[in-house]
Amino acid sequence: MNAAPSRLTLTAPAKVNLFLHVTGRRADGYHLLESLFAPIDLADTVSVAIRSDGVIRRVRSVPGIPEDDDLALRAARALQRDAAVSVGADIDVEKRIPMGAGLGGGSSDAAAVLLGLNAVWNLRRPRDDLARIGVRLGADIPFFLGPGPAIARGIGEDLTPVSLPRVWLALATPEVHVPTPAIFAAPELTRDTPSAKMDVFSEGYGRNDLEAVACARHPEIGAALAELRRRSPHARMTGSGSSVFASFASGELAHGAVLARPPGTRGFVARSLGRHPLAAFA
């Protein structure tokens, strides 16, 4: 039996929601969703290293995120409790994914931490077990433990893997903070989009039901969308914002769209991934 590594460095990719429909609401207030998730090659780098003293700490601070609110640390502590292990970990996240932008960076970092600690702590937990722990912290975490693109239903935890063509993406991220709870609480939010009856979707299928609410409250998102739609009719917001994106046939076209983004908006060229970079990680 091979010894567990004492340190690992993992790739934590962002995602885009190719569509995001709100199909209902549960009695407990959670919204029921139907969304097509695609991982992209914009990614954070997550490193985990074992500690013998049982302490879980982050190596570098994250501006605006206290340790108790850091999803990566919360995931580590949840796994530590669940597995009843006495060892701890140093966790280092090198951020490239904009925070609070609807790209899933925090959930992806948490999923990478669960996978990394499962290895360095030599727990040998199956991914379904890690997903059970992760979904209590964030509905997107199970997706980032999966093999690649997927349709998410329920509150986001019911996943069906799908195959998607790889495309180039232009992403624009206005420098605004979009509080997700406020978007979901908006009285004008559409909550009754019919569920799709198939798992094969044409380009531009559906919409993001959160988009109109977010744009009404944050005009910068609408301005970024309008600029992208000059070049792609299928441009839309991902998650609850603030990032918007459009797909293109080439990197050159995507780069041109990024260059035309409004002032004060961050821009990225990315490519969708057919598989999660950690899909084969054991």
N, C-alpha and C positions, 0 to 999 in steps of 0.2 A: 504494500500500500504506500503510495507516494505521500510524503509529508505535505501539509498545507503550507502555502506561501505565507510569509509574514507581512508582505506588502503587495498591493496590486494597484495598477492604474487602469481606469476604464473610461470608455467613451460614452457620454450621455447625450443623445441627440435630441434636438427639438422636434416638434410636430406641427403640422397644420391640419385644421379641420376642413376637408374639402366640401363638406356641408355640415350643418349643425341644426337639427330640428328639435324643438321642444314639443313632445307628443302628449304630455299630461303632467299631473302633479299628484304625488302620493299624499296620504292622510297626514304623514309626519312633516310635510312641507317640502321634501326633496322633489326636484323636478325630474321627470322622465325624459330621457334624451334619445336621439338617434343621430349618430354622427359617423362620418367616414374619416378615420385618422390615417395620416401618412407621415412616417418619420422622414426627416430631412437631414442633410449633412452639415447643417449648422449645429455645433455641439459644444457642451462643456466637457472638461476633463476632471474626473473624480478619482482621487487617490485615497485608499484606506490602508492603514498600518496598525497592526495589533499592538495593544498595550497590556502589560501584565497586571496593572493596578486596578482594572475595572472601570477606569474613567473613560468617558466618551467626550471628546472635545474637538473643536474645529481648529485647524491650523491658522487660518486667516479669517478675519471678520468679514461680514457681508454688510455693506452700508444699508442702514435702514431696517435690518432684519436681526432682532435680538436672538440669542441662542435658543431660547425656549420656543421661538416661532420658526426656527430654521427647520424646514421639512426634512432635510438630509439627516440632521441630528435626531429629530423625532423618530424617523424610521429606524435609525441605529438603536435608539433606546427601546423602541417597541420590540425589535428583534431580540435584543439582549434580555428583556423581561420574558418574552415568550419562550426563549430557549433556555432560560435560567443559567446563563453562562457567567462566569466570574471575571473573564477578561474584558478589556475595553478596546478603544480604537481612537487613533488620530484620523480625522477626516479633513481632506483638503479639496476644495472645489475651485477650479479655475473657470470663472464665468466668461462665456462668450454670448450666451443666449440672453437677450434683454429680459429683465425681470418684470413681471406684471404685464406681459405683452400678449398673452394668449397663446404662447408657443410651448408651454408645458415644461419650462426649464426646471422649476423646483421639483415637479413630480418625476422628471427624468433623472435628476440628481439623486432623489430618494430611492428610485428603483436601482440605480447603479450601486448605491450604498448597500442595499439589501443583498444584491448579487455578490458584491465584493466581500462583505462580512460573512456571508454564507460560506465563502471559500476560505478566507483567512482564519475564521473560527472553526473551520472543518465541521460544519453542521450537516452538510449534505441534505438540506431541505429541498423538496421539489418546488418548482416555480409556482405551482398552485398554492402551496403553503405560504410562500412569500407574498403572493397576491392577496391572500386572505388577511395578512397583516397590513399590507400596504393600503388596501381599499378603505380601511378605517381612518386613514390619514388624508387620503386624497383619491377621488374617483378615477383620475387619470393614471395612477401608479400601475395598476394591472396592465394597461396597454404597454407601458414602457418595459414591462417584464416579458412581453410577448415576442413573437418572431418577426413581426413586421406590420404592414398595413392591415387595418382591421375595421370592421363596423362595430361600433359600440352602442349598446342599448341599455335599458334600465337607467341607473344613475351613472352609467359609464363602465360598469364592471362586467357586463355580459358581452363578450367579445367573439366575433366571427372573423377569422383571418380571410383576407382577400388578396388577389394579385392585381397590381396596378402597373401601368407603364411608367417608366421614369421620365420625369419632366424637369425642365429648368424653371426656377421660381424667382420672381422679383418680390422682395419683401420690403415694406416701408413701415417704420415704427415711430409714430408721433410720440413726443416726449410728454405724455399725459398718463396719469395713474387712473386706471379704470377699476373701481371696486366691484368685483364679481357679485357679491351679495346684493348690491344695489341694483345691478342690471337685472338679476333674476326676480327681485322684488317689485320691479316697475309694473304698475297696473296695466300699462298698454302692451306688455309683452305678449306675443302670440304663444299660447300654451296648448293648442289643439291641432298642430300640424299632423295630418294622417301619416301613419307608419308606412314605410315602403314595403312592398310585397315581394321584392327581389333583392339579390345581393350583387347585381351587376349594374353599373351606373355609367351613363354617358358623361362626357366632359361638360361641366357646367350644370350638372344635375343639382336641383334643390337650391338651398340658400342657407344663410346663417340667420336664424330667428332672433339672435341677440343684436344683430348689426344695427337695425333701425333705432333701437333704444340707445345703444352706445353712441351712435352718430348724433342723435338729438341732444345728448348731454355733453358730447365732446366734439365740436365742429372740426377739430384737427383731423379726426379719423375720417370724417366725410370728405375733407379736402384731399387727403392722401388717396382715398378710394377713387374720387373723381379723376385724379391724375392717372392712376393706373388704368381706369376704364377707357381712357383715350387710346390705349394700346391693346387692351384685352377686355372683351365684353363680360368675361367670367370672373373678374376681380371681385374679391370679397374679404371680409374680416375673418380672422381665425379666433376661436375661443370667444371670450368676452372682450377681446381687444387688449391692447390698442393696435396690434399689428394687423396689416392688410397685406394681401398677396395676390399674384396672378401668375399663371403658368404660361410658358413660352416654349417654342420649338428649339431654341438655341440659347446658349449662354450669352451670345452677343445681344440678342433681343432683350433678354432679361436685364443685362447690364445697362442697356439704353433706357429701359423703364426706371431703373433705380436712379440713374443720373437725373431724371426729370422729376424726382420726388419734391414735394414742397419744402421750403426752408424750415429748419428746425426739426427735421424728420430724419431718423437714422435709416440707412438703407443697406440691404444685404442681397447678394446673389447666392442662391442655394440650389441644390438638386434633391429631388425626392429619392428615397431609398427603397429598394425592393425588399430588403431585409434589415432588421435592426442589427447594428454592428455587434451586439452582444447575443445574437440569436443562438449561436453555438457555444456560448460560454457555459461551462458546467460549474 
